[in-house]
Amino acid sequence: MVPLHKAKVMRENAALRRLHAARNALSEASQYRLECEHAVKENARTLAHREDAIFRRVIKKVVGSSEIDTVKEDVLQLHKGHQKLEDELENATQQQQKLFGEVEEARQVHSTALRALQKFDLALEEILAAKVSFENQAEEAETEDVFGKGRRSLA
């Protein structure tokens, strides 16, 4: 294999590996984002019921201010938990968008490397075809010289 051709093949293979890695990372990030989205939706769906359950501990009861403070803190923690899930979803969405860009960039790099390799392969094929043609012409000329001289000496 011609060293330049080997380098172009290695470059194309490296670009292809990077493309596969970027696609795998995007796939994992997309799956994680879907899981986060599901968690946010499920949490939001049950948030009001969990809030009500916290308030039921003190509704229609005579309680002290410490119990009211505890209930308020519990509700606040409930909402903070939901906010954490929403923040995680936002981070997952941003990571997914970043990886979309990386996949596109890797695809372009691979495409460029593949085109360069294909151009080199085409040029190499043309050179080899020209070499074979030249060798055939040289062989034909040599054969003609050998047989042509033999005919001239007979005449």
GITAHU-V241698 format. One record per pair of residues at least 4 apart in sequence whose C-alpha atoms are under 7 Angstrom apart, sorted by sequence separation. I is the first residue (numbers start at 1). J is the second residue. D is the distance in whole Angstrom. If there is no record, write none. Layout:
# GITAHU-V241698
I;J;D  I;J;D
This chain:
# GITAHU-V241698
1;5;7  2;6;6  3;7;6  4;8;6  5;9;6  6;10;6  7;11;6  8;12;6  9;13;6  10;14;6  11;15;6  12;16;6  13;17;6  14;18;6  15;19;6  16;20;6  17;21;6  18;22;6  19;23;6  20;24;6  21;25;6  22;26;6  23;27;6  24;28;6  25;29;6  26;30;6  27;31;6  28;32;6  29;33;6  30;34;6  31;35;6  32;36;6  33;37;6  34;38;6  35;39;6  36;40;6  37;41;6  38;42;6  39;43;6  40;44;6  41;45;6  42;46;6  43;47;6  46;50;6  47;51;6  48;52;6  49;53;6  50;54;6  51;55;6  52;56;6  53;57;7  55;59;6  63;67;6  64;68;7  65;69;6  66;70;6  67;71;6  68;72;6  69;73;6  70;74;6  71;75;6  72;76;6  73;77;6  74;78;6  75;79;6  76;80;6  77;81;6  78;82;6  79;83;6  80;84;6  81;85;6  82;86;6  83;87;6  84;88;6  85;89;6  86;90;6  87;91;6  88;92;6  89;93;6  90;94;6  91;95;6  92;96;6  93;97;6  94;98;6  95;99;6  96;100;6  97;101;7  98;102;6  99;103;6  100;104;6  101;105;6  102;106;6  103;107;6  104;108;6  105;109;6  106;110;6  107;111;6  108;112;6  109;113;6  110;114;6  111;115;6  112;116;6  113;117;6  114;118;6  115;119;6  116;120;6  117;121;6  118;122;6  119;123;6  120;124;6  121;125;6  122;126;6  123;127;6  124;128;6  125;129;6  126;130;6  127;131;6  128;132;6  129;133;6  130;134;6  131;135;6  132;136;6  133;137;6  134;138;6  135;139;6  136;140;6  137;141;6  138;142;6  139;143;6  140;144;6  141;145;6  142;146;6  143;147;6  144;148;5  145;149;6  146;150;6  147;151;6  148;152;6  149;153;6  150;154;6  151;155;6  1;6;6  58;63;7  55;71;7  54;71;6  51;75;6  43;82;7  40;85;6  40;86;6  36;85;7  36;88;7  37;89;6  36;89;5  33;89;6  33;92;5  32;92;7  33;93;6  29;92;7  29;95;7  30;96;6  29;96;6  26;96;6  26;99;5  26;100;7  22;99;7  22;102;6  23;103;6  22;103;5  19;103;6  19;106;5  18;106;6  19;107;6  15;106;7  15;109;6  16;110;6  15;110;5  12;110;6  12;113;5  11;113;7  12;114;6  9;117;7  8;117;6
